[in-house]
């Protein structure tokens, strides 16, 4: 089921999804959360960050973009790949 995770709030006009811990999820990361069966407990641990390199251990031709760390993983955006879930280890 997709939509706003239980306990989260969404402002469609401003395009800002807010987790219970008050961290904001925006742009493609917001769309990813809203359009997938997102676990409500998988809250962001930070707001979105610009990064270069965007992934420290995966060398890709263009390695800059944005990322946002969540409790259970990390969402990354690059121009070449769009939004994807990055492996962050055990």
Residue pairs with C-beta under 8 A, 6 or more apart in sequence:
1 37
2 34
2 35
2 36
2 37
2 38
3 34
4 10
4 17
4 34
5 19
5 33
5 38
5 39
5 40
5 42
6 40
7 20
7 40
8 17
8 18
8 19
8 20
8 40
9 17
9 18
10 16
10 17
10 18
10 30
10 34
11 17
11 18
15 26
15 27
15 30
16 24
16 25
16 26
16 30
17 24
17 25
17 26
17 30
17 33
17 34
18 24
18 25
19 25
19 43
19 44
20 40
20 43
21 43
21 44
23 43
23 44
23 45
23 46
23 47
24 44
24 47
24 48
25 33
25 44
25 48
25 68
26 48
27 48
27 77
28 77
28 82
28 83
29 48
29 66
29 68
29 75
29 77
29 83
31 83
32 38
32 75
32 83
39 72
41 71
41 72
42 70
42 71
42 72
42 73
43 70
43 71
44 68
44 69
44 70
44 71
45 69
45 70
45 71
46 68
46 69
47 68
48 66
48 67
48 68
49 66
49 67
49 68
50 64
50 65
50 66
51 64
51 65
51 66
51 67
52 63
52 64
52 65
53 59
53 63
53 64
54 63
54 64
54 65
54 66
54 67
54 76
54 77
54 78
55 63
55 67
55 76
55 86
58 86
60 78
60 80
60 81
61 80
62 78
62 79
62 80
63 78
64 78
65 76
65 77
65 78
65 79
66 76
66 77
67 74
67 75
67 76
67 77
67 86
68 74
68 75
69 88
73 85
73 86
73 88
74 85
74 86
74 88
75 83
75 84
75 85
75 86
76 83
76 84
76 85
76 86
77 83
77 84
